[in-house]
Amino acid sequence: MSRSTPKTGIKEIKAILIPTFPAKHIDSLLKYFLDGAKKYRSSDWEGVGVKAGKFVEAAAKCLMVYCSQSVPTARKFKAGVALKNLEQLNSSYSEVVRIVIPKSCLFLYEIASNRGGRHDADDVDA
């Protein structure tokens, strides 16, 4: 597998996701994923955490739109709250959308936060 940023496949991934999710959130989601992978390859662990946190925020917005929830403005948007609220939706949405993906995203978000990705952490040496 090449260590360069994968260019092939991105168009195909977007083509699959954009009919279901807003293009702007998919663009963000893929950007943060690819940026995080690049940071990982260069052993920039703090950068990985930052990009992972942004990836989770983009994923939360995708799920909110998919579930017909309004996405608050940037300053009012709280990814953790949004992801926890998805669990409260009625069962017309699959468990994957309501529970599995949000819990996975919360796990990533907590790691990014507790490893110094979003705050000046002094109790965890990433």
All heavy atoms as an XYZ file, in Angstrom:
973
protein
N       0.842     -1.179      0.000
C       0.000      0.000      0.000
C       0.881      1.233      0.000
O       1.817      1.346      0.767
C      -0.896     -0.020      1.233
C      -1.907      1.060      1.255
S      -3.174      0.559      2.441
C      -3.672      2.128      2.995
N       0.551      2.173     -0.823
C       1.334      3.390     -0.955
C       1.189      4.267      0.278
O       0.144      4.313      0.909
C       0.855      4.149     -2.195
O       1.434      5.423     -2.252
N       2.255      4.998      0.619
C       2.209      5.897      1.761
C       1.730      7.281      1.364
O       1.621      8.153      2.188
C       3.578      5.960      2.429
C       3.930      4.598      2.993
C       5.059      4.559      3.943
N       5.139      5.501      5.001
C       4.641      5.361      6.222
N       3.934      4.301      6.514
N       4.849      6.253      7.145
N       1.422      7.504      0.082
C       0.908      8.790     -0.353
C      -0.589      8.862     -0.070
O      -1.243      7.852      0.163
C       1.174      9.000     -1.845
O       0.467      8.038     -2.588
N      -1.123     10.069     -0.098
C      -2.552     10.248      0.134
C      -3.323      9.583     -0.994
O      -3.060      9.847     -2.168
C      -2.898     11.751      0.190
O      -2.116     12.355      1.211
C      -4.360     11.962      0.473
N      -4.283      8.717     -0.661
C      -5.024      8.016     -1.710
C      -5.951      8.967     -2.453
O      -6.792      9.605     -1.849
C      -5.820      6.963     -0.935
C      -5.923      7.485      0.441
C      -4.704      8.328      0.670
N      -5.760      9.088     -3.749
C      -6.614      9.948     -4.567
C      -7.706      9.133     -5.234
O      -8.813      9.592     -5.385
C      -5.784     10.674     -5.632
C      -4.748     11.610     -5.066
C      -5.374     12.807     -4.427
C      -4.297     13.753     -3.934
N      -4.753     14.743     -3.033
N      -7.364      7.922     -5.657
C      -8.370      7.081     -6.276
C      -9.335      6.607     -5.197
O      -8.952      6.302     -4.089
C      -7.730      5.863     -6.960
O      -6.672      5.380     -6.155
C      -7.257      6.181     -8.329
N     -10.562      6.593     -5.547
C     -11.561      6.127     -4.609
C     -12.341      7.248     -3.954
O     -13.476      7.051     -3.557
N     -11.763      8.430     -3.828
C     -12.452      9.535     -3.171
C     -13.695      9.934     -3.958
O     -14.763     10.132     -3.378
C     -11.512     10.753     -2.973
C     -10.342     10.383     -2.071
C     -12.263     11.950     -2.443
C     -10.737      9.898     -0.703
N     -13.572     10.013     -5.271
C     -14.736     10.356     -6.101
C     -15.824      9.303     -5.950
O     -17.007      9.630     -5.873
C     -14.331     10.509     -7.565
C     -13.550     11.758     -7.844
C     -13.225     11.871     -9.319
C     -12.389     13.116     -9.577
N     -12.020     13.243    -10.984
N     -15.412      8.038     -5.902
C     -16.381      6.957     -5.759
C     -17.066      7.010     -4.392
O     -18.279      6.801     -4.290
C     -15.706      5.594     -5.955
C     -15.263      5.326     -7.376
C     -13.896      5.931     -7.731
O     -13.254      6.560     -6.863
O     -13.478      5.774     -8.884
N     -16.299      7.300     -3.356
C     -16.868      7.402     -2.008
C     -17.870      8.550     -1.953
O     -18.975      8.398     -1.433
C     -15.755      7.584     -0.954
C     -14.919      6.309     -0.863
C     -16.340      7.955      0.402
C     -13.636      6.467     -0.068
N     -17.475      9.689     -2.506
C     -18.386     10.838     -2.534
C     -19.657     10.502     -3.308
O     -20.751     10.864     -2.882
C     -17.686     12.049     -3.129
C     -16.683     12.679     -2.199
C     -15.921     13.814     -2.842
C     -16.774     15.024     -2.980
N     -16.020     16.230     -3.380
N     -19.514      9.808     -4.430
C     -20.674      9.453     -5.247
C     -21.650      8.569     -4.476
O     -22.862      8.664     -4.667
C     -20.225      8.760     -6.527
N     -21.126      7.735     -3.593
C     -21.983      6.866     -2.778
C     -22.671      7.654     -1.670
O     -23.855      7.467     -1.402
C     -21.153      5.710     -2.174
C     -20.689      4.757     -3.274
C     -21.951      4.969     -1.110
C     -19.635      3.760     -2.824
N     -21.939      8.559     -1.020
C     -22.454      9.247      0.160
C     -23.313     10.471     -0.127
O     -24.258     10.754      0.609
C     -21.289      9.640      1.071
C     -20.491      8.486      1.665
C     -19.280      9.004      2.419
C     -21.368      7.628      2.559
N     -23.005     11.213     -1.179
C     -23.681     12.492     -1.415
C     -25.177     12.364     -1.706
O     -25.927     13.237     -1.303
C     -22.918     13.327     -2.472
C     -21.647     13.857     -1.807
C     -23.763     14.457     -3.029
C     -20.752     14.688     -2.668
N     -25.678     11.305     -2.322
C     -27.136     11.217     -2.462
C     -27.874     11.136     -1.111
O     -29.037     11.486     -1.016
C     -27.350      9.941     -3.271
C     -26.075      9.755     -4.019
C     -25.001     10.265     -3.104
N     -27.180     10.685     -0.070
C     -27.815     10.522      1.234
C     -27.484     11.661      2.198
O     -28.313     12.031      3.027
C     -27.361      9.183      1.867
O     -27.628      8.129      0.942
C     -28.097      8.907      3.155
N     -26.282     12.205      2.096
C     -25.814     13.223      3.034
C     -25.438     14.500      2.285
O     -25.067     14.443      1.117
C     -24.588     12.712      3.802
C     -24.825     11.439      4.542
C     -24.344     10.237      4.050
C     -25.526     11.426      5.736
C     -24.562      9.046      4.733
C     -25.755     10.245      6.418
C     -25.268      9.057      5.922
N     -25.476     15.651      2.967
C     -25.111     16.916      2.309
C     -23.644     16.918      1.869
O     -22.759     16.513      2.626
C     -25.339     17.964      3.386
C     -26.178     17.316      4.421
C     -25.911     15.847      4.341
N     -23.411     17.403      0.661
C     -22.060     17.415      0.085
C     -21.071     18.155      0.978
O     -19.940     17.706      1.150
C     -22.096     18.034     -1.304
N     -21.491     19.279      1.570
C     -20.537     20.048      2.377
C     -20.060     19.256      3.590
O     -18.904     19.350      3.976
C     -21.104     21.404      2.792
C     -22.215     21.361      3.818
C     -22.666     22.764      4.166
C     -23.714     22.752      5.246
N     -24.092     24.102      5.654
N     -20.927     18.453      4.180
C     -20.515     17.648      5.336
C     -19.664     16.457      4.900
O     -18.733     16.064      5.603
C     -21.726     17.190      6.142
C     -22.500     18.329      6.734
N     -21.912     19.371      7.415
C     -23.824     18.589      6.748
C     -22.831     20.217      7.810
N     -24.009     19.765      7.415
N     -19.971     15.890      3.739
C     -19.157     14.792      3.214
C     -17.771     15.300      2.853
O     -16.767     14.650      3.144
C     -19.840     14.119      2.002
C     -21.119     13.420      2.446
C     -18.897     13.144      1.307
C     -20.931     12.373      3.524
N     -17.703     16.473      2.236
C     -16.394     17.057      1.914
C     -15.567     17.251      3.188
O     -14.382     16.924      3.221
C     -16.554     18.394      1.189
C     -17.028     18.227     -0.248
O     -16.894     17.120     -0.808
O     -17.536     19.223     -0.818
N     -16.191     17.763      4.241
C     -15.494     17.952      5.522
C     -15.076     16.616      6.113
O     -13.943     16.449      6.568
C     -16.388     18.693      6.517
O     -16.642     19.993      6.099
N     -15.992     15.669      6.107
C     -15.729     14.342      6.663
C     -14.506     13.708      6.000
O     -13.581     13.246      6.681
C     -16.965     13.465      6.450
C     -16.992     12.101      7.087
C     -17.410     12.223      8.538
C     -17.971     11.211      6.353
N     -14.480     13.713      4.686
C     -13.368     13.109      3.950
C     -12.078     13.901      4.132
O     -10.996     13.325      4.262
C     -13.720     12.976      2.471
C     -14.836     11.984      2.156
C     -15.231     12.055      0.687
C     -14.439     10.572      2.550
N     -12.184     15.225      4.163
C     -10.998     16.060      4.363
C     -10.343     15.749      5.701
O      -9.138     15.525      5.777
C     -11.368     17.536      4.298
C     -10.209     18.479      4.603
C     -10.688     19.910      4.721
C      -9.593     20.904      4.979
N      -8.614     20.573      5.948
N     -11.138     15.714      6.769
C     -10.570     15.458      8.094
C     -10.050     14.034      8.222
O      -9.043     13.796      8.887
C     -11.584     15.772      9.197
C     -11.956     17.239      9.212
C     -13.279     17.645      9.260
C     -10.978     18.228      9.167
C     -13.619     18.992      9.269
C     -11.309     19.574      9.164
C     -12.630     19.940      9.217
O     -12.961     21.273      9.220
N     -10.714     13.088      7.574
C     -10.219     11.713      7.594
C      -8.850     11.625      6.918
O      -7.910     11.048      7.464
C     -11.215     10.766      6.920
C     -10.703      9.365      6.829
C     -10.789      8.521      7.924
C     -10.108      8.901      5.669
C     -10.286      7.220      7.860
C      -9.610      7.615      5.593
C      -9.698      6.775      6.695
N      -8.760     12.189      5.705
C      -7.496     12.139      4.969
C      -6.393     12.933      5.668
O      -5.245     12.485      5.731
C      -7.699     12.639      3.538
C      -8.576     11.750      2.658
C      -8.900     12.438      1.333
C      -7.930     10.401      2.435
N      -6.757     14.100      6.219
C      -5.771     14.894      6.965
C      -5.290     14.136      8.201
O      -4.104     14.160      8.528
C      -6.356     16.243      7.389
C      -6.549     17.205      6.228
O      -6.080     16.918      5.108
O      -7.193     18.255      6.441
N      -6.213     13.466      8.879
C      -5.844     12.677     10.052
C      -4.931     11.524      9.694
O      -3.971     11.228     10.410
N      -5.206     10.880      8.572
C      -4.343      9.778      8.113
C      -2.942     10.295      7.801
O      -1.941      9.643      8.122
C      -4.956      9.111      6.886
N      -2.864     11.468      7.211
C      -1.565     12.070      6.907
C      -0.812     12.395      8.198
O       0.386     12.135      8.306
C      -1.780     13.344      6.079
C      -0.518     14.001      5.614
C      -0.852     15.201      4.738
C       0.407     15.901      4.289
N       0.099     17.085      3.459
N      -1.514     12.943      9.173
C      -0.889     13.250     10.474
C      -0.410     11.960     11.139
O       0.663     11.923     11.744
C      -1.864     13.981     11.395
C      -2.370     15.304     10.890
C      -1.341     16.370     11.056
C      -1.912     17.713     10.632
N      -0.878     18.729     10.582
N      -1.189     10.906     11.024
C      -0.818      9.615     11.604
C       0.471      9.097     10.967
O       1.379      8.635     11.666
C      -1.957      8.611     11.406
C      -1.610      7.227     11.866
C      -1.684      6.891     13.214
C      -1.198      6.254     10.961
C      -1.359      5.617     13.651
C      -0.866      4.986     11.384
C      -0.945      4.665     12.726
O      -0.612      3.406     13.147
N       0.540      9.159      9.640
C       1.731      8.671      8.940
C       2.983      9.457      9.314
O       4.088      8.918      9.271
C       1.510      8.700      7.425
C       0.580      7.602      6.939
C       0.582      7.482      5.429
N       0.147      8.678      4.744
C      -1.125      9.005      4.492
N      -2.090      8.185      4.884
N      -1.430     10.106      3.860
N       2.811     10.721      9.692
C       3.975     11.531     10.072
C       4.191     11.540     11.591
O       4.998     12.319     12.088
C       3.831     12.952      9.540
O       2.750     13.608     10.164
N       3.473     10.684     12.310
C       3.577     10.558     13.778
C       3.250     11.847     14.512
O       3.754     12.100     15.599
C       4.973     10.070     14.188
O       5.226      8.811     13.615
N       2.371     12.663     13.936
C       1.897     13.893     14.582
C       0.646     13.549     15.379
O      -0.472     13.739     14.934
C       1.608     14.958     13.519
C       1.059     16.253     14.102
O       0.894     16.354     15.338
O       0.783     17.166     13.313
N       0.847     13.003     16.586
C      -0.257     12.463     17.378
C      -1.247     13.528     17.804
O      -2.448     13.291     17.834
C       0.280     11.684     18.568
C       1.311     10.682     18.149
C       2.600     10.595     18.567
C       1.154      9.641     17.167
N       3.254      9.568     17.922
C       2.393      8.971     17.056
C       0.108      9.220     16.363
C       2.597      7.900     16.187
C       0.317      8.162     15.501
C       1.540      7.516     15.417
N      -0.765     14.703     18.153
C      -1.684     15.778     18.523
C      -2.538     16.168     17.319
O      -3.742     16.383     17.436
C      -0.914     16.983     19.050
C      -1.834     18.058     19.609
C      -1.072     19.150     20.330
O       0.029     18.889     20.848
O      -1.602     20.270     20.371
N      -1.902     16.227     16.154
C      -2.631     16.529     14.926
C      -3.684     15.482     14.608
O      -4.771     15.814     14.127
N      -3.365     14.224     14.882
C      -4.338     13.148     14.676
C      -5.566     13.393     15.545
O      -6.704     13.283     15.084
C      -3.730     11.757     14.989
C      -4.810     10.686     14.982
C      -2.636     11.407     14.006
N      -5.341     13.747     16.804
C      -6.459     14.000     17.711
C      -7.325     15.155     17.254
O      -8.561     15.087     17.311
N      -6.699     16.217     16.800
C      -7.451     17.379     16.315
C      -8.303     16.997     15.112
O      -9.494     17.312     15.053
C      -6.489     18.543     15.967
C      -7.225     19.657     15.236
C      -5.820     19.073     17.229
N      -7.695     16.313     14.162
C      -8.436     15.915     12.956
C      -9.525     14.899     13.284
O     -10.605     14.925     12.690
C      -7.491     15.362     11.885
C      -6.474     16.364     11.390
C      -7.115     17.617     10.830
C      -6.056     18.611     10.389
N      -6.641     19.854      9.885
N      -9.275     14.007     14.233
C     -10.298     13.040     14.641
C     -11.499     13.757     15.248
O     -12.646     13.403     14.971
C      -9.716     12.037     15.635
N     -11.240     14.771     16.067
C     -12.333     15.541     16.656
C     -13.165     16.231     15.591
O     -14.406     16.225     15.644
N     -12.516     16.796     14.600
C     -13.237     17.460     13.516
C     -13.985     16.451     12.646
O     -15.093     16.722     12.177
C     -12.266     18.292     12.678
C     -11.744     19.498     13.442
C     -10.809     20.324     12.605
C     -10.330     21.537     13.398
N      -9.596     22.476     12.546
N     -13.387     15.274     12.456
C     -14.058     14.201     11.720
C     -15.365     13.822     12.425
O     -16.409     13.672     11.784
C     -13.129     12.991     11.612
C     -13.787     11.765     11.045
C     -13.896     11.596      9.677
C     -14.292     10.779     11.890
C     -14.504     10.455      9.152
C     -14.901      9.647     11.371
C     -15.015      9.486      9.993
N     -15.299     13.688     13.741
C     -16.491     13.327     14.517
C     -17.558     14.410     14.386
O     -18.748     14.112     14.241
C     -16.130     13.073     15.996
C     -17.366     13.020     16.874
C     -15.321     11.786     16.120
N     -17.155     15.668     14.438
C     -18.132     16.746     14.290
C     -18.812     16.685     12.923
O     -20.028     16.859     12.824
C     -17.461     18.093     14.514
C     -17.080     18.301     15.966
C     -16.369     19.610     16.230
O     -16.131     20.390     15.268
O     -16.056     19.875     17.398
N     -18.044     16.431     11.869
C     -18.621     16.316     10.530
C     -19.558     15.111     10.447
O     -20.635     15.189      9.849
C     -17.519     16.208      9.481
N     -19.177     13.997     11.079
C     -20.029     12.805     11.087
C     -21.333     13.078     11.832
O     -22.413     12.667     11.389
C     -19.286     11.632     11.719
N     -21.240     13.782     12.950
C     -22.443     14.116     13.724
C     -23.388     14.970     12.885
O     -24.601     14.748     12.882
C     -22.056     14.840     15.011
N     -22.846     15.930     12.166
C     -23.688     16.777     11.314
C     -24.349     15.964     10.212
O     -25.530     16.168      9.911
C     -22.854     17.918     10.739
C     -22.447     18.937     11.786
C     -21.521     19.984     11.221
C     -21.065     20.949     12.314
N     -20.111     21.945     11.783
N     -23.609     15.034      9.611
C     -24.195     14.158      8.590
C     -25.372     13.376      9.155
O     -26.435     13.294      8.532
C     -23.146     13.178      8.066
S     -21.959     13.868      6.926
N     -25.179     12.800     10.327
C     -26.253     12.010     10.941
C     -27.446     12.874     11.319
O     -28.593     12.458     11.160
C     -25.730     11.279     12.180
C     -24.769     10.133     11.907
C     -24.228      9.580     13.226
C     -25.429      9.030     11.100
N     -27.181     14.071     11.808
C     -28.279     14.964     12.171
C     -29.134     15.296     10.954
O     -30.363     15.249     11.018
C     -27.742     16.240     12.811
C     -27.167     16.035     14.190
S     -26.503     17.567     14.865
C     -28.038     18.458     15.179
N     -28.494     15.630      9.843
C     -29.232     15.955      8.625
C     -29.991     14.729      8.134
O     -31.160     14.816      7.769
C     -28.289     16.512      7.538
C     -29.003     16.654      6.208
C     -27.706     17.847      7.977
N     -29.342     13.569      8.171
C     -29.979     12.324      7.753
C     -31.249     12.055      8.570
O     -32.247     11.576      8.040
C     -28.999     11.168      7.892
C     -29.578      9.828      7.525
C     -29.701      9.460      6.191
C     -29.995      8.939      8.505
C     -30.231      8.230      5.845
C     -30.530      7.704      8.167
C     -30.654      7.357      6.845
O     -31.188      6.140      6.510
N     -31.201     12.396      9.838
C     -32.329     12.151     10.744
C     -33.264     13.359     10.855
O     -34.048     13.466     11.797
C     -31.811     11.766     12.124
S     -30.947     10.197     12.145
N     -33.171     14.269      9.911
C     -34.029     15.455      9.847
C     -33.927     16.338     11.085
O     -34.905     16.969     11.488
C     -35.490     15.044      9.603
O     -35.593     14.300      8.412
N     -32.763     16.387     11.689
C     -32.512     17.264     12.831
C     -31.817     18.519     12.304
O     -30.998     18.439     11.399
C     -31.603     16.576     13.855
C     -32.102     15.237     14.331
C     -33.378     15.364     15.132
O     -33.441     16.099     16.089
N     -34.399     14.645     14.706
N     -32.146     19.654     12.868
C     -31.473     20.873     12.413
C     -30.089     20.959     13.054
O     -29.911     20.610     14.221
C     -32.306     22.107     12.747
O     -32.488     22.210     14.136
N     -29.132     21.413     12.270
C     -27.760     21.570     12.743
C     -27.606     23.009     13.220
O     -27.781     23.941     12.434
C     -26.740     21.258     11.628
C     -25.323     21.467     12.109
C     -26.933     19.844     11.113
N     -27.282     23.198     14.506
C     -27.114     24.564     15.027
C     -25.943     25.275     14.356
O     -25.081     24.643     13.738
C     -26.816     24.351     16.513
C     -27.195     22.952     16.809
C     -27.097     22.196     15.526
N     -25.909     26.578     14.531
C     -24.787     27.357     14.014
C     -23.501     26.885     14.679
O     -23.528     26.241     15.729
C     -24.981     28.854     14.286
O     -25.100     29.047     15.692
C     -26.212     29.388     13.574
N     -22.387     27.240     14.075
C     -21.076     26.752     14.515
C     -20.832     26.936     16.012
O     -20.388     26.019     16.693
C     -19.975     27.428     13.713
N     -21.107     28.090     16.542
C     -20.828     28.360     17.958
C     -21.761     27.603     18.899
O     -21.406     27.330     20.030
C     -20.900     29.847     18.247
C     -19.803     30.619     17.540
C     -19.514     31.891     18.287
N     -18.476     32.639     17.627
C     -17.209     32.611     17.997
N     -16.846     31.875     19.009
N     -16.314     33.333     17.366
N     -22.940     27.270     18.435
C     -23.908     26.569     19.283
C     -23.861     25.060     19.112
O     -24.476     24.327     19.875
C     -25.318     27.083     18.997
C     -25.512     28.521     19.422
C     -26.920     28.980     19.174
C     -27.071     30.433     19.615
N     -28.426     30.918     19.402
N     -23.126     24.588     18.097
C     -23.061     23.151     17.827
C     -22.164     22.451     18.849
O     -21.025     22.852     19.067
C     -22.520     22.892     16.419
C     -22.398     21.434     16.092
C     -23.522     20.685     15.821
C     -21.162     20.816     16.078
C     -23.414     19.326     15.528
C     -21.040     19.473     15.782
C     -22.166     18.727     15.511
N     -22.687     21.429     19.475
C     -21.948     20.597     20.427
C     -22.081     19.157     19.947
O     -23.151     18.547     20.045
C     -22.512     20.723     21.844
C     -22.593     22.147     22.366
C     -21.234     22.668     22.709
C     -21.351     24.041     23.337
N     -20.330     24.954     22.939
N     -20.998     18.619     19.418
C     -21.042     17.278     18.828
C     -21.477     16.227     19.841
O     -22.290     15.358     19.519
C     -19.681     16.910     18.236
N     -20.950     16.282     21.060
C     -21.314     15.301     22.080
C     -22.804     15.307     22.376
O     -23.441     14.249     22.456
N     -23.363     16.488     22.503
C     -24.803     16.616     22.765
C     -25.603     16.092     21.577
O     -26.566     15.342     21.742
C     -25.171     18.089     23.071
C     -26.676     18.281     23.146
C     -24.498     18.555     24.356
N     -25.189     16.477     20.376
C     -25.896     16.038     19.170
C     -25.884     14.519     19.050
O     -26.916     13.898     18.758
C     -25.255     16.668     17.934
N     -24.738     13.911     19.295
C     -24.626     12.454     19.187
C     -25.463     11.749     20.251
O     -26.114     10.739     19.965
C     -23.163     12.034     19.281
C     -22.308     12.441     18.076
C     -20.825     12.333     18.401
C     -22.663     11.612     16.856
N     -25.481     12.272     21.465
C     -26.304     11.674     22.520
C     -27.789     11.830     22.214
O     -28.591     10.944     22.523
C     -25.952     12.286     23.870
C     -24.591     11.834     24.368
C     -24.215     12.505     25.653
C     -22.784     12.103     26.023
N     -22.276     12.856     27.163
N     -28.171     12.941     21.597
C     -29.579     13.157     21.247
C     -30.066     12.198     20.177
O     -31.258     11.892     20.114
C     -29.803     14.598     20.796
C     -29.762     15.575     21.943
O     -29.901     15.200     23.109
N     -29.545     16.836     21.634
N     -29.172     11.717     19.343
C     -29.580     10.771     18.303
C     -30.143      9.480     18.909
O     -31.018      8.849     18.327
C     -28.412     10.452     17.369
C     -27.990     11.587     16.430
C     -26.699     11.241     15.718
C     -29.091     11.890     15.420
N     -29.640      9.111     20.084
C     -30.145      7.894     20.746
C     -31.612      8.021     21.122
O     -32.301      7.021     21.272
C     -29.334      7.610     22.005
C     -27.931      7.147     21.739
C     -27.205      6.799     23.030
O     -27.835      6.220     23.934
O     -26.015      7.119     23.124
N     -32.082      9.246     21.284
C     -33.458      9.481     21.719
C     -34.467      9.457     20.568
O     -35.668      9.553     20.804
C     -33.550     10.836     22.439
C     -32.561     11.015     23.562
C     -32.614      9.905     24.592
O     -33.683      9.486     25.009
N     -31.448      9.414     24.983
N     -33.970      9.328     19.347
C     -34.879      9.319     18.198
C     -35.741      8.067     18.204
O     -35.369      7.049     18.776
C     -34.073      9.375     16.898
C     -33.312     10.659     16.642
C     -32.481     10.528     15.379
C     -34.253     11.845     16.540
N     -36.869      8.164     17.518
C     -37.757      6.990     17.462
C     -37.118      5.885     16.645
O     -36.147      6.084     15.922
C     -39.140      7.379     16.931
C     -39.098      7.850     15.494
O     -38.442      7.256     14.652
N     -39.809      8.929     15.204
N     -37.669      4.724     16.751
C     -37.058      3.542     16.144
C     -37.268      3.448     14.635
O     -36.956      2.432     14.035
C     -37.577      2.279     16.826
O     -38.973      2.203     16.673
N     -37.778      4.507     14.010
C     -37.883      4.474     12.551
C     -36.501      4.563     11.902
O     -36.339      4.236     10.737
C     -38.786      5.604     12.039
O     -38.212      6.857     12.314
N     -35.503      4.996     12.679
C     -34.119      5.001     12.210
C     -33.431      3.759     12.774
O     -33.700      3.344     13.895
C     -33.388      6.257     12.669
C     -33.994      7.521     12.129
C     -34.818      8.311     12.918
C     -33.765      7.914     10.819
C     -35.386      9.469     12.422
C     -34.326      9.067     10.307
C     -35.136      9.843     11.117
O     -35.697     10.982     10.615
N     -32.532      3.201     11.998
C     -31.871      1.965     12.427
C     -31.011      2.199     13.662
O     -30.595      3.323     13.950
C     -31.010      1.393     11.295
O     -29.828      2.148     11.165
N     -30.733      1.113     14.389
C     -29.864      1.190     15.566
C     -28.460      1.648     15.182
O     -27.783      2.274     15.985
C     -29.794     -0.162     16.277
C     -31.015     -0.476     17.084
C     -30.840     -1.720     17.934
O     -29.701     -2.202     18.089
O     -31.854     -2.208     18.454
N     -28.040      1.332     13.985
C     -26.714      1.762     13.526
C     -26.647      3.281     13.512
O     -25.667      3.876     13.977
C     -26.397      1.179     12.131
C     -25.132      1.785     11.563
C     -26.285     -0.333     12.196
N     -27.684      3.929     13.008
C     -27.723      5.394     12.926
C     -27.943      6.012     14.297
O     -27.346      7.028     14.635
C     -28.823      5.847     11.937
C     -29.057      7.340     12.010
C     -28.457      5.423     10.528
N     -28.801      5.410     15.105
C     -29.151      5.987     16.406
C     -28.149      5.672     17.506
O     -27.944      6.479     18.402
C     -30.530      5.487     16.863
C     -31.685      5.987     16.056
C     -33.030      5.510     16.593
N     -33.144      4.055     16.562
C     -33.192      3.265     17.641
N     -33.140      3.775     18.840
N     -33.299      1.971     17.503
N     -27.522      4.494     17.445
C     -26.722      4.048     18.587
C     -25.279      3.717     18.213
O     -24.344      4.246     18.815
C     -27.398      2.844     19.276
C     -28.775      3.271     19.803
C     -26.533      2.299     20.397
C     -29.661      2.161     20.249
N     -25.080      2.845     17.242
C     -23.731      2.334     16.956
C     -22.785      3.447     16.494
O     -21.710      3.636     17.077
C     -23.778      1.190     15.924
C     -22.388      0.728     15.564
C     -24.605      0.024     16.465
N     -23.160      4.184     15.460
C     -22.274      5.241     14.957
C     -22.097      6.346     16.001
O     -20.955      6.761     16.266
C     -22.758      5.789     13.600
C     -22.698      4.693     12.537
C     -21.913      6.997     13.178
C     -23.337      5.068     11.208
N     -23.175      6.835     16.631
C     -22.965      7.874     17.646
C     -22.064      7.432     18.804
O     -21.201      8.198     19.241
C     -24.379      8.187     18.143
C     -25.245      7.883     16.974
C     -24.614      6.673     16.339
N     -22.217      6.201     19.286
C     -21.354      5.740     20.383
C     -19.897      5.620     19.929
O     -18.978      5.944     20.680
C     -21.857      4.425     20.951
C     -23.092      4.596     21.827
C     -23.371      3.358     22.627
C     -24.610      3.498     23.471
N     -24.544      4.506     24.501
N     -19.685      5.159     18.703
C     -18.320      5.082     18.168
C     -17.710      6.477     18.048
O     -16.540      6.690     18.396
C     -18.324      4.412     16.794
O     -18.824      3.106     16.887
N     -18.505      7.420     17.575
C     -18.027      8.802     17.456
C     -17.734      9.408     18.824
O     -16.723     10.106     18.992
C     -19.051      9.648     16.712
S     -19.124      9.323     14.939
N     -18.594      9.133     19.802
C     -18.350      9.645     21.163
C     -17.058      9.075     21.735
O     -16.302      9.780     22.414
C     -19.537      9.327     22.076
C     -20.763     10.200     21.861
C     -21.973      9.620     22.584
C     -20.490     11.623     22.329
N     -16.792      7.816     21.455
C     -15.548      7.188     21.898
C     -14.347      7.941     21.314
O     -13.417      8.308     22.037
C     -15.543      5.718     21.479
C     -14.248      5.016     21.758
C     -13.897      4.658     23.046
C     -13.385      4.702     20.715
C     -12.693      4.015     23.304
C     -12.180      4.056     20.968
C     -11.836      3.708     22.263
N     -14.367      8.184     20.012
C     -13.281      8.920     19.359
C     -13.161     10.339     19.919
O     -12.060     10.837     20.157
C     -13.519      9.004     17.845
C     -13.349      7.742     17.045
C     -13.787      7.969     15.608
C     -11.916      7.270     17.098
N     -14.302     10.966     20.131
C     -14.324     12.349     20.633
C     -13.709     12.428     22.027
O     -12.967     13.355     22.335
C     -15.767     12.835     20.639
C     -15.941     14.304     20.383
C     -15.435     14.896     19.224
C     -16.645     15.100     21.265
C     -15.613     16.236     18.982
C     -16.828     16.449     21.025
C     -16.306     17.012     19.874
O     -16.487     18.346     19.634
N     -14.026     11.458     22.883
C     -13.464     11.433     24.230
C     -11.956     11.227     24.199
O     -11.218     11.857     24.950
C     -14.126     10.344     25.075
C     -15.531     10.681     25.516
C     -15.582     11.925     26.404
O     -14.732     12.073     27.310
O     -16.470     12.755     26.166
N     -11.502     10.353     23.334
C     -10.056     10.127     23.232
C      -9.368     11.400     22.754
O      -8.354     11.812     23.305
C      -9.754      8.940     22.297
C     -10.259      7.689     22.957
C      -8.284      8.889     21.933
C      -9.677      6.411     22.575
N      -9.925     12.038     21.726
C      -9.334     13.274     21.218
C      -9.291     14.334     22.313
O      -8.297     15.041     22.474
C     -10.129     13.783     20.013
N     -10.343     14.416     23.098
C     -10.412     15.419     24.162
C      -9.462     15.096     25.309
O      -8.734     15.961     25.791
C     -11.840     15.500     24.697
O     -11.912     16.441     25.736
N      -9.449     13.856     25.740
C      -8.646     13.473     26.898
C      -7.173     13.288     26.590
O      -6.362     13.187     27.498
C      -9.205     12.195     27.532
C     -10.547     12.454     28.164
O     -10.830     13.548     28.618
N     -11.398     11.447     28.163
N      -6.825     13.239     25.328
C      -5.421     13.104     24.942
C      -4.818     14.442     24.555
O      -3.775     14.502     23.939
C      -5.277     12.126     23.758
C      -5.587     10.701     24.121
C      -4.483     10.152     24.999
N      -4.774      8.788     25.393
C      -3.870      7.870     25.475
N      -2.615      8.126     25.232
N      -4.200      6.657     25.849
N      -5.493     15.528     24.873
C      -4.934     16.843     24.634
C      -5.261     17.416     23.259
O      -4.722     18.446     22.896
N      -6.120     16.752     22.518
C      -6.457     17.246     21.184
C      -7.294     18.496     21.205
O      -7.223     19.305     20.291
N      -8.106     18.671     22.230
C      -8.966     19.854     22.283
C      -8.660     20.730     23.488
O      -9.088     21.863     23.552
C     -10.439     19.440     22.336
C     -10.886     18.717     21.091
C     -12.363     18.427     21.106
N     -12.747     17.833     22.376
C     -13.989     17.723     22.795
N     -14.961     18.152     22.074
N     -14.270     17.179     23.947
N      -7.968     20.197     24.471
C      -7.705     20.946     25.694
C      -6.243     20.795     26.087
O      -5.538     19.901     25.620
C      -8.586     20.425     26.845
C     -10.053     20.435     26.512
N     -10.773     21.585     26.366
C     -10.905     19.417     26.260
C     -12.030     21.281     26.058
N     -12.124     19.976     25.982
N      -5.814     21.622     26.999
C      -4.461     21.540     27.533
C      -4.483     20.506     28.659
O      -4.676     20.834     29.821
C      -4.003     22.905     28.046
C      -2.591     22.865     28.584
O      -1.832     21.958     28.208
O      -2.247     23.750     29.375
N      -4.313     19.243     28.271
C      -4.386     18.156     29.243
C      -3.031     17.991     29.934
O      -2.002     17.974     29.299
C      -4.776     16.859     28.562
N      -3.059     17.847     31.267
C      -1.812     17.640     31.986
C      -1.785     16.298     32.706
O      -0.784     15.934     33.275
C      -1.565     18.779     32.976
C      -2.678     18.898     34.024
O      -3.673     18.140     33.949
O      -2.555     19.762     34.898
N      -2.880     15.548     32.634
C      -2.925     14.284     33.346
C      -2.721     13.065     32.450
O      -2.567     11.961     32.923
C      -4.237     14.143     34.124
C      -5.457     14.180     33.220
O      -5.345     14.699     32.110
O      -6.513     13.698     33.673
N      -2.706     13.252     31.123
C      -2.521     12.141     30.207
C      -1.367     12.459     29.274
O      -1.340     13.500     28.634
C      -3.808     11.893     29.368
C      -3.587     10.781     28.371
C      -4.975     11.573     30.267
N      -0.399     11.586     29.209
C       0.712     11.743     28.297
C       0.422     10.950     27.040
O       0.545      9.726     27.020
C       2.023     11.260     28.945
C       3.219     11.407     28.027
O       3.094     12.049     26.960
O       4.278     10.878     28.382
N      -0.044     11.650     26.029
C      -0.433     10.973     24.784
C       0.758     10.268     24.156
O       0.649      9.301     23.473
C      -1.015     11.980     23.806
